[in-house]
Amino acid sequence: MREKVTISERGSLTIPSRMRRAFGIKANDELFVEETEQGLLLRPAFSVPIELYSEERIAEFAREEKALAKKLQAGI
């Protein structure tokens, strides 16, 4: 598959819709751009959100674990 694309003044390029569909690329997906001997290579970038736990959230986990332990001990 080969398509000609144009880079905008801001450095943006539009990937043709048939290529986006073929590779499952959707709006707001992230890609890595790599420099290779053959030129530029686009690869999917997988981002995993990280949750930073507050003290309140940690306390909530502890309460839930205690409640679960009681239920397991009771055979429920």
N, C-alpha and C positions, 0 to 999 in steps of 0.2 A: 504494500500500500504506500503510495507516495502522493503527497499533496503540497502545493505551494501555499505558504502563509505569509502574511505581512506583519512586521513588528510595528506597533504604534509608537508615537513620540514618547510615551510613558514607558515603553519597553514591554507592553502587553502583546500577547499573540492569541489568536483564536484558533483552537484546535477544531478542525471540521467535525460536524455533528456525526457523520458516519464513523469516524475514528473514535470519537468519544463513546458512541454506542458500542462499537466493537470491543473496546477495552474497559467498558463499564465506568467511565469517568463521568462524574456528575458535578453539578454546580457546587462550589466551595470545597471540592476535593483538593488535597495538597499533593504536589509532585516535587520530587528532587530533580534538579538539573545537574547532570554530570558531564564533565569534559572527558572525552575519550579520543583515541587516535583517529577515529572515524568522524568525529564532530561532537555535537551535543546529544546527550541521551536523556530522555525523560523517564522517570520511574515513579511508581506510586510511593507516597510517603504515608506511613501509618502512624497516626498520633493516638496516644492513649491518655485520656484525661486522668489527672491525679487528684485525689481528694485529700486535702490536708485536714486532719482531724483536730477539732477544737477540744479543749478539756471537757466541755459539756457532752460532746459526741462520744468521747472515750468513756465517760461515766455512763452514758446510755448503753454502750456495748457491754460494760461490766454488769449493769442491771439485767440486761437481757440474758447474758450468760448465766447469772445466778438463777433467774427464773427458769431457764431451760434445765439447769442442773437439778432443781427441785422437782420438775416434772419427770425427768428421767429417773430420779431416785424413787419417785412415787409409782413409777411404772405406767404413767399416762401416755 
